[in-house]
């Protein structure tokens, strides 16, 4: 590992740790904090994996840039949701759908020969989409727990 990659990994870990603290501090629900942890971990692994080895081919393959859309959907969704649990759930479900779509978009663009490598990319993306879905379900649970039942309806 070169010094520049080591520094990049350190900066990435610092940014993701601060991101988790920012998001998790907004709500004290255990489900919310776990969801935030899963979302940050998925983001970290997505960026780290693509920088280290790449998910589609090597780390130099420009198709790996498509994963930026996953992070953008999650980030923009979180901003629009103002980190509120119900909106965060929708943002995570959107990130999951985007994650799942990336290899298929890459297939449409590059049209490679279908082989086991392509299958493994689809499997890997399905696992990552599952992380985003898990975060979305936990945010949804946190939204249900944050409903104040002591307030009268209407």
N, C-alpha and C positions, 0 to 999 in steps of 0.2 A: 504494500500500500504506500503510495507516495504521500509526501507531506501535504500537498494540496488536497488530496482526497480525504486525508485525516481531518484537516481543518474544515472542509466542506461537511463532513459527517458531524463534527462538533457543532457547527453553526446550525445544521438541520435539526439536531437533537435539542438545541437551545430554543430554537424557534417553535418547535412542536411542543416542548414543555411549557413555554410561555403561553402558547395558544390554548393548551389544556387548562392552565390556570385561569385564563381569561374566561373561557366558556364555562368551566365547571363552577366558578365562583358566582355565576349568575343565579344559581338555583341550588338549594341544599338537598334536594331529593337524591337518594342513592341511585335510582334508575337514571336520572339525568346525568349524574357524574359518570356512571358506567358507560352510558351512551356517548358522552363526550370523549371518554377515554378510548372507546372502540373507534370512533371517527378519527381521532387524532392518530391512533396507532395505524389505522388503515392508510391515512394520508402519508404518514412517515414511511411505512413499508412500500407504498406505491412509488414515492419519490426515490427512496433509497434503492429499491430494486431496479428502477429504470436507470438511475445514474451508475449503478454498479455493473449490471449485466444486461439490462434491457429486457423487456417482456416479449417484444416482437423482434425476433432476431437479436442482434447485438445492441449494446448501448448506443451505438452510432446510427442505428436505423431511424430515419426521420419519422417513421410511423409511430414510434414511441411518444412523439410529441402530442399525439391524440389524447394521451392520458391527462394532459393539461385541462381538457374539457371536463373530466371527472372532478378535478379539484375546483375548477371554476364554478361548476354547478353547485357543489357543496358550499363554497365560500359565498357566492352570490345569494344562494338560498338562505344561508345563515344570516346574512346582512338584512335581507328583505324580511326575514322572520324576527329580526331583532332578538335573536337567541331564545325566543319563546319556544317551549317544548313542542307544541303542535306544528308550528312552522318548521322547526328543526327536523321533525319527523318527515315532513314532506320534502325537505331539502335532501335528507339522507336517501329517501326512496328515489328521488331524481338522480342522485349520484350513483345509486345502484344500477338504475336503468342505463345511465351513460356508460358506466364501467362495463356492463354486459355487452353494450353495443360496440365498444371500441374495436374488438377484433373483427367484427363483421364489417365495419366501415373500412378497416384496413384491408380486408379481403376484397371488398369492392374496388378499392383504389389500386391495389397492387396485383390482384388476381394471381396469387402464387399457386403452385401445384399443391393440392391437398395431400397432407401426409400427417404423420404422428406429431410432428412439431406444431402444426396448426391446431390439432386436437388438444395438445397440452396448453397452448395459449388460451384456448376457449375454456378449458378446465380451470386454469389459474384465474381467469377473469371471473368465472362463476364463483370461485371461492371469495375473491375480493368483493364481488357484488353481494355475497352473503354477509360479509362484515358490515357493509353499508345498510343492508336490510335489518340486521340485528340492532345496529345503532338506531335506525328509524323506529323499530318496534319498542325499544327502550325509551326513546323520546316520547313516543305515543303513550306509553305507560306513565311516564312522568307528567304528561299533560293531563291524564285522567286523575292522577294523585294530587295535582295542583288545583283541581276544582274545589272551591270553598263551599262545602255543603251547609255551612251555617247561614249563608246569605239566602234570603227569601227569593223565590223565582218571580220575575215580573216586575 
